[in-house]
């Protein structure tokens, strides 16, 4: 399992937040909202999934 940290773009609820995307076996396992300092990169989970 690996994780990607960044600014999560939620196109369904039209919001963005700091978070992590956990990936297991090449699929999104979980999206976690966090208050931690994250890299300045944008992530759109499920956009190309």
N, CA, C and O atoms as a Maestro MAE file, in Angstrom:
{
 s_m_m2io_version
 :::
 2.0.0
}

f_m_ct {
 s_m_title
 :::
 protein
 m_atom[196] {
  # First column is atom index #
  i_m_mmod_type
  r_m_x_coord
  r_m_y_coord
  r_m_z_coord
  i_m_residue_number
  s_m_chain_name
  s_m_pdb_residue_name
  s_m_pdb_atom_name
  i_m_atomic_number
  :::
  1 25 0.856 -1.182 0.000 1 A "UNK " " N  " 7
  2 3 0.000 0.000 0.000 1 A "UNK " " CA " 6
  3 2 0.899 1.242 0.000 1 A "UNK " " C  " 6
  4 15 1.906 1.279 0.708 1 A "UNK " " O  " 8
  5 25 0.546 2.229 -0.772 2 A "UNK " " N  " 7
  6 3 1.277 3.494 -0.755 2 A "UNK " " CA " 6
  7 2 0.300 4.642 -0.712 2 A "UNK " " C  " 6
  8 15 -0.895 4.468 -0.949 2 A "UNK " " O  " 8
  9 25 0.821 5.830 -0.404 3 A "UNK " " N  " 7
  10 3 -0.036 7.001 -0.219 3 A "UNK " " CA " 6
  11 2 0.503 8.200 -0.969 3 A "UNK " " C  " 6
  12 15 1.710 8.360 -1.152 3 A "UNK " " O  " 8
  13 25 -0.424 9.037 -1.395 4 A "UNK " " N  " 7
  14 3 -0.084 10.292 -2.065 4 A "UNK " " CA " 6
  15 2 -0.701 11.409 -1.232 4 A "UNK " " C  " 6
  16 15 -1.879 11.350 -0.879 4 A "UNK " " O  " 8
  17 25 0.095 12.424 -0.919 5 A "UNK " " N  " 7
  18 3 -0.396 13.565 -0.143 5 A "UNK " " CA " 6
  19 2 -0.511 14.782 -1.034 5 A "UNK " " C  " 6
  20 15 0.298 14.977 -1.941 5 A "UNK " " O  " 8
  21 25 -1.519 15.603 -0.776 6 A "UNK " " N  " 7
  22 3 -1.683 16.828 -1.546 6 A "UNK " " CA " 6
  23 2 -3.024 17.471 -1.271 6 A "UNK " " C  " 6
  24 15 -3.698 17.149 -0.292 6 A "UNK " " O  " 8
  25 25 -3.399 18.379 -2.144 7 A "UNK " " N  " 7
  26 3 -4.690 19.059 -2.044 7 A "UNK " " CA " 6
  27 2 -5.689 18.235 -2.853 7 A "UNK " " C  " 6
  28 15 -5.580 18.135 -4.075 7 A "UNK " " O  " 8
  29 25 -6.654 17.653 -2.167 8 A "UNK " " N  " 7
  30 3 -7.644 16.780 -2.794 8 A "UNK " " CA " 6
  31 2 -8.743 17.642 -3.416 8 A "UNK " " C  " 6
  32 15 -9.298 18.517 -2.752 8 A "UNK " " O  " 8
  33 25 -9.053 17.397 -4.680 9 A "UNK " " N  " 7
  34 3 -10.145 18.075 -5.366 9 A "UNK " " CA " 6
  35 2 -11.328 17.112 -5.419 9 A "UNK " " C  " 6
  36 15 -11.252 16.063 -6.057 9 A "UNK " " O  " 8
  37 25 -12.413 17.470 -4.751 10 A "UNK " " N  " 7
  38 3 -13.634 16.659 -4.726 10 A "UNK " " CA " 6
  39 2 -14.627 17.296 -5.688 10 A "UNK " " C  " 6
  40 15 -15.306 18.263 -5.342 10 A "UNK " " O  " 8
  41 25 -14.708 16.746 -6.900 11 A "UNK " " N  " 7
  42 3 -15.574 17.346 -7.922 11 A "UNK " " CA " 6
  43 2 -17.055 17.064 -7.682 11 A "UNK " " C  " 6
  44 15 -17.907 17.763 -8.231 11 A "UNK " " O  " 8
  45 25 -17.374 16.064 -6.884 12 A "UNK " " N  " 7
  46 3 -18.775 15.737 -6.592 12 A "UNK " " CA " 6
  47 2 -19.382 16.777 -5.649 12 A "UNK " " C  " 6
  48 15 -20.470 17.294 -5.902 12 A "UNK " " O  " 8
  49 25 -18.663 17.081 -4.548 13 A "UNK " " N  " 7
  50 3 -19.164 18.031 -3.554 13 A "UNK " " CA " 6
  51 2 -18.591 19.437 -3.730 13 A "UNK " " C  " 6
  52 15 -18.842 20.325 -2.915 13 A "UNK " " O  " 8
  53 25 -17.811 19.630 -4.812 14 A "UNK " " N  " 7
  54 3 -17.236 20.937 -5.149 14 A "UNK " " CA " 6
  55 2 -16.473 21.564 -3.983 14 A "UNK " " C  " 6
  56 15 -16.780 22.670 -3.539 14 A "UNK " " O  " 8
  57 25 -15.470 20.826 -3.500 15 A "UNK " " N  " 7
  58 3 -14.640 21.323 -2.404 15 A "UNK " " CA " 6
  59 2 -13.214 20.852 -2.606 15 A "UNK " " C  " 6
  60 15 -12.952 19.964 -3.417 15 A "UNK " " O  " 8
  61 25 -12.291 21.453 -1.864 16 A "UNK " " N  " 7
  62 3 -10.901 21.001 -1.849 16 A "UNK " " CA " 6
  63 2 -10.415 21.003 -0.414 16 A "UNK " " C  " 6
  64 15 -10.840 21.827 0.396 16 A "UNK " " O  " 8
  65 25 -9.515 20.069 -0.101 17 A "UNK " " N  " 7
  66 3 -9.003 19.955 1.263 17 A "UNK " " CA " 6
  67 2 -7.651 19.250 1.249 17 A "UNK " " C  " 6
  68 15 -7.330 18.522 0.310 17 A "UNK " " O  " 8
  69 25 -6.868 19.471 2.294 18 A "UNK " " N  " 7
  70 3 -5.591 18.779 2.455 18 A "UNK " " CA " 6
  71 2 -5.877 17.331 2.812 18 A "UNK " " C  " 6
  72 15 -6.720 17.050 3.665 18 A "UNK " " O  " 8
  73 25 -5.178 16.415 2.163 19 A "UNK " " N  " 7
  74 3 -5.452 15.022 2.479 19 A "UNK " " CA " 6
  75 2 -4.459 14.057 1.879 19 A "UNK " " C  " 6
  76 15 -3.456 14.442 1.279 19 A "UNK " " O  " 8
  77 25 -4.774 12.776 2.064 20 A "UNK " " N  " 7
  78 3 -3.963 11.678 1.570 20 A "UNK " " CA " 6
  79 2 -4.871 10.696 0.838 20 A "UNK " " C  " 6
  80 15 -6.011 10.461 1.239 20 A "UNK " " O  " 8
  81 25 -4.345 10.132 -0.236 21 A "UNK " " N  " 7
  82 3 -5.046 9.074 -0.955 21 A "UNK " " CA " 6
  83 2 -4.228 7.797 -0.746 21 A "UNK " " C  " 6
  84 15 -3.053 7.742 -1.108 21 A "UNK " " O  " 8
  85 25 -4.852 6.776 -0.161 22 A "UNK " " N  " 7
  86 3 -4.191 5.492 0.044 22 A "UNK " " CA " 6
  87 2 -4.520 4.577 -1.126 22 A "UNK " " C  " 6
  88 15 -5.683 4.430 -1.502 22 A "UNK " " O  " 8
  89 25 -3.485 3.961 -1.700 23 A "UNK " " N  " 7
  90 3 -3.650 3.115 -2.879 23 A "UNK " " CA " 6
  91 2 -3.189 1.705 -2.539 23 A "UNK " " C  " 6
  92 15 -2.089 1.504 -2.025 23 A "UNK " " O  " 8
  93 25 -4.054 0.725 -2.837 24 A "UNK " " N  " 7
  94 3 -3.761 -0.681 -2.571 24 A "UNK " " CA " 6
  95 2 -4.085 -1.486 -3.822 24 A "UNK " " C  " 6
  96 15 -5.195 -1.393 -4.346 24 A "UNK " " O  " 8
  97 25 -3.138 -2.269 -4.304 25 A "UNK " " N  " 7
  98 3 -3.306 -3.082 -5.513 25 A "UNK " " CA " 6
  99 2 -3.751 -2.245 -6.715 25 A "UNK " " C  " 6
  100 15 -4.554 -2.702 -7.529 25 A "UNK " " O  " 8
  101 25 -3.233 -1.031 -6.826 26 A "UNK " " N  " 7
  102 3 -3.531 -0.178 -7.969 26 A "UNK " " CA " 6
  103 2 -4.885 0.511 -7.931 26 A "UNK " " C  " 6
  104 15 -5.284 1.142 -8.910 26 A "UNK " " O  " 8
  105 25 -5.600 0.399 -6.811 27 A "UNK " " N  " 7
  106 3 -6.916 1.024 -6.677 27 A "UNK " " CA " 6
  107 2 -6.954 1.909 -5.440 27 A "UNK " " C  " 6
  108 15 -6.234 1.670 -4.470 27 A "UNK " " O  " 8
  109 25 -7.798 2.930 -5.482 28 A "UNK " " N  " 7
  110 3 -7.957 3.816 -4.337 28 A "UNK " " CA " 6
  111 2 -8.617 3.044 -3.208 28 A "UNK " " C  " 6
  112 15 -9.722 2.524 -3.362 28 A "UNK " " O  " 8
  113 25 -7.934 2.973 -2.069 29 A "UNK " " N  " 7
  114 3 -8.467 2.264 -0.909 29 A "UNK " " CA " 6
  115 2 -9.183 3.226 0.028 29 A "UNK " " C  " 6
  116 15 -10.196 2.874 0.634 29 A "UNK " " O  " 8
  117 25 -8.649 4.458 0.148 30 A "UNK " " N  " 7
  118 3 -9.221 5.411 1.097 30 A "UNK " " CA " 6
  119 2 -8.736 6.818 0.781 30 A "UNK " " C  " 6
  120 15 -7.617 7.007 0.305 30 A "UNK " " O  " 8
  121 25 -9.581 7.798 1.047 31 A "UNK " " N  " 7
  122 3 -9.217 9.208 0.959 31 A "UNK " " CA " 6
  123 2 -9.392 9.776 2.356 31 A "UNK " " C  " 6
  124 15 -10.474 9.685 2.938 31 A "UNK " " O  " 8
  125 25 -8.320 10.367 2.902 32 A "UNK " " N  " 7
  126 3 -8.322 10.843 4.281 32 A "UNK " " CA " 6
  127 2 -8.082 12.343 4.312 32 A "UNK " " C  " 6
  128 15 -7.121 12.834 3.719 32 A "UNK " " O  " 8
  129 25 -8.953 13.073 5.001 33 A "UNK " " N  " 7
  130 3 -8.755 14.503 5.225 33 A "UNK " " CA " 6
  131 2 -7.758 14.664 6.369 33 A "UNK " " C  " 6
  132 15 -7.849 13.963 7.377 33 A "UNK " " O  " 8
  133 25 -6.798 15.596 6.214 34 A "UNK " " N  " 7
  134 3 -5.769 15.784 7.236 34 A "UNK " " CA " 6
  135 2 -5.472 17.263 7.441 34 A "UNK " " C  " 6
  136 15 -5.722 18.090 6.564 34 A "UNK " " O  " 8
  137 25 -4.948 17.570 8.585 35 A "UNK " " N  " 7
  138 3 -4.519 18.936 8.899 35 A "UNK " " CA " 6
  139 2 -3.002 19.072 8.793 35 A "UNK " " C  " 6
  140 15 -2.457 20.150 9.033 35 A "UNK " " O  " 8
  141 25 -2.316 17.984 8.435 36 A "UNK " " N  " 7
  142 3 -0.861 17.997 8.323 36 A "UNK " " CA " 6
  143 2 -0.412 18.890 7.174 36 A "UNK " " C  " 6
  144 15 -1.177 19.183 6.255 36 A "UNK " " O  " 8
  145 25 0.826 19.309 7.248 37 A "UNK " " N  " 7
  146 3 1.429 20.064 6.153 37 A "UNK " " CA " 6
  147 2 1.628 19.103 4.975 37 A "UNK " " C  " 6
  148 15 2.182 18.016 5.142 37 A "UNK " " O  " 8
  149 25 1.180 19.503 3.805 38 A "UNK " " N  " 7
  150 3 1.239 18.626 2.644 38 A "UNK " " CA " 6
  151 2 1.946 19.325 1.486 38 A "UNK " " C  " 6
  152 15 2.062 20.550 1.482 38 A "UNK " " O  " 8
  153 25 2.424 18.553 0.499 39 A "UNK " " N  " 7
  154 3 3.067 19.171 -0.657 39 A "UNK " " CA " 6
  155 2 2.063 19.990 -1.470 39 A "UNK " " C  " 6
  156 15 0.857 19.746 -1.423 39 A "UNK " " O  " 8
  157 25 2.575 20.944 -2.200 40 A "UNK " " N  " 7
  158 3 1.719 21.808 -3.018 40 A "UNK " " CA " 6
  159 2 1.432 21.125 -4.366 40 A "UNK " " C  " 6
  160 15 1.923 21.555 -5.410 40 A "UNK " " O  " 8
  161 25 0.628 20.051 -4.318 41 A "UNK " " N  " 7
  162 3 0.213 19.359 -5.535 41 A "UNK " " CA " 6
  163 2 -1.270 19.023 -5.425 41 A "UNK " " C  " 6
  164 15 -1.785 18.798 -4.330 41 A "UNK " " O  " 8
  165 25 -1.942 18.991 -6.553 42 A "UNK " " N  " 7
  166 3 -3.379 18.735 -6.576 42 A "UNK " " CA " 6
  167 2 -3.640 17.293 -6.998 42 A "UNK " " C  " 6
  168 15 -2.961 16.751 -7.869 42 A "UNK " " O  " 8
  169 25 -4.645 16.683 -6.357 43 A "UNK " " N  " 7
  170 3 -5.006 15.294 -6.638 43 A "UNK " " CA " 6
  171 2 -6.507 15.238 -6.893 43 A "UNK " " C  " 6
  172 15 -7.294 15.796 -6.129 43 A "UNK " " O  " 8
  173 25 -6.903 14.562 -7.974 44 A "UNK " " N  " 7
  174 3 -8.332 14.360 -8.276 44 A "UNK " " CA " 6
  175 2 -8.608 12.860 -8.272 44 A "UNK " " C  " 6
  176 15 -8.607 12.235 -9.333 44 A "UNK " " O  " 8
  177 25 -8.849 12.262 -7.085 45 A "UNK " " N  " 7
  178 3 -9.079 10.819 -7.031 45 A "UNK " " CA " 6
  179 2 -10.294 10.416 -7.847 45 A "UNK " " C  " 6
  180 15 -11.340 11.063 -7.796 45 A "UNK " " O  " 8
  181 25 -10.136 9.335 -8.603 46 A "UNK " " N  " 7
  182 3 -11.239 8.816 -9.397 46 A "UNK " " CA " 6
  183 2 -11.374 9.447 -10.764 46 A "UNK " " C  " 6
  184 15 -12.121 8.938 -11.599 46 A "UNK " " O  " 8
  185 25 -10.679 10.533 -11.019 47 A "UNK " " N  " 7
  186 3 -10.779 11.207 -12.319 47 A "UNK " " CA " 6
  187 2 -10.283 10.269 -13.430 47 A "UNK " " C  " 6
  188 15 -10.922 10.134 -14.473 47 A "UNK " " O  " 8
  189 25 -9.142 9.630 -13.188 48 A "UNK " " N  " 7
  190 3 -8.614 8.633 -14.112 48 A "UNK " " CA " 6
  191 2 -8.332 7.405 -13.266 48 A "UNK " " C  " 6
  192 15 -7.188 7.137 -12.898 48 A "UNK " " O  " 8
  193 25 -9.376 6.670 -12.967 49 A "UNK " " N  " 7
  194 3 -9.241 5.525 -12.058 49 A "UNK " " CA " 6
  195 2 -9.637 4.254 -12.752 49 A "UNK " " C  " 6
  196 15 -9.591 3.182 -12.149 49 A "UNK " " O  " 8
  :::
 }
 m_bond[195] {
  # First column is bond index #
  i_m_from
  i_m_to
  i_m_order
  :::
  1 1 2 1
  2 2 3 1
  3 3 4 2
  4 3 5 1
  5 5 6 1
  6 6 7 1
  7 7 8 2
  8 7 9 1
  9 9 10 1
  10 10 11 1
  11 11 12 2
  12 11 13 1
  13 13 14 1
  14 14 15 1
  15 15 16 2
  16 15 17 1
  17 17 18 1
  18 18 19 1
  19 19 20 2
  20 19 21 1
  21 21 22 1
  22 22 23 1
  23 23 24 2
  24 23 25 1
  25 25 26 1
  26 26 27 1
  27 27 28 2
  28 27 29 1
  29 29 30 1
  30 30 31 1
  31 31 32 2
  32 31 33 1
  33 33 34 1
  34 34 35 1
  35 35 36 2
  36 35 37 1
  37 37 38 1
  38 38 39 1
  39 39 40 2
  40 39 41 1
  41 41 42 1
  42 42 43 1
  43 43 44 2
  44 43 45 1
  45 45 46 1
  46 46 47 1
  47 47 48 2
  48 47 49 1
  49 49 50 1
  50 50 51 1
  51 51 52 2
  52 51 53 1
  53 53 54 1
  54 54 55 1
  55 55 56 2
  56 55 57 1
  57 57 58 1
  58 58 59 1
  59 59 60 2
  60 59 61 1
  61 61 62 1
  62 62 63 1
  63 63 64 2
  64 63 65 1
  65 65 66 1
  66 66 67 1
  67 67 68 2
  68 67 69 1
  69 69 70 1
  70 70 71 1
  71 71 72 2
  72 71 73 1
  73 73 74 1
  74 74 75 1
  75 75 76 2
  76 75 77 1
  77 77 78 1
  78 78 79 1
  79 79 80 2
  80 79 81 1
  81 81 82 1
  82 82 83 1
  83 83 84 2
  84 83 85 1
  85 85 86 1
  86 86 87 1
  87 87 88 2
  88 87 89 1
  89 89 90 1
  90 90 91 1
  91 91 92 2
  92 91 93 1
  93 93 94 1
  94 94 95 1
  95 95 96 2
  96 95 97 1
  97 97 98 1
  98 98 99 1
  99 99 100 2
  100 99 101 1
  101 101 102 1
  102 102 103 1
  103 103 104 2
  104 103 105 1
  105 105 106 1
  106 106 107 1
  107 107 108 2
  108 107 109 1
  109 109 110 1
  110 110 111 1
  111 111 112 2
  112 111 113 1
  113 113 114 1
  114 114 115 1
  115 115 116 2
  116 115 117 1
  117 117 118 1
  118 118 119 1
  119 119 120 2
  120 119 121 1
  121 121 122 1
  122 122 123 1
  123 123 124 2
  124 123 125 1
  125 125 126 1
  126 126 127 1
  127 127 128 2
  128 127 129 1
  129 129 130 1
  130 130 131 1
  131 131 132 2
  132 131 133 1
  133 133 134 1
  134 134 135 1
  135 135 136 2
  136 135 137 1
  137 137 138 1
  138 138 139 1
  139 139 140 2
  140 139 141 1
  141 141 142 1
  142 142 143 1
  143 143 144 2
  144 143 145 1
  145 145 146 1
  146 146 147 1
  147 147 148 2
  148 147 149 1
  149 149 150 1
  150 150 151 1
  151 151 152 2
  152 151 153 1
  153 153 154 1
  154 154 155 1
  155 155 156 2
  156 155 157 1
  157 157 158 1
  158 158 159 1
  159 159 160 2
  160 159 161 1
  161 161 162 1
  162 162 163 1
  163 163 164 2
  164 163 165 1
  165 165 166 1
  166 166 167 1
  167 167 168 2
  168 167 169 1
  169 169 170 1
  170 170 171 1
  171 171 172 2
  172 171 173 1
  173 173 174 1
  174 174 175 1
  175 175 176 2
  176 175 177 1
  177 177 178 1
  178 178 179 1
  179 179 180 2
  180 179 181 1
  181 181 182 1
  182 182 183 1
  183 183 184 2
  184 183 185 1
  185 185 186 1
  186 186 187 1
  187 187 188 2
  188 187 189 1
  189 189 190 1
  190 190 191 1
  191 191 192 2
  192 191 193 1
  193 193 194 1
  194 194 195 1
  195 195 196 2
  :::
 }
}
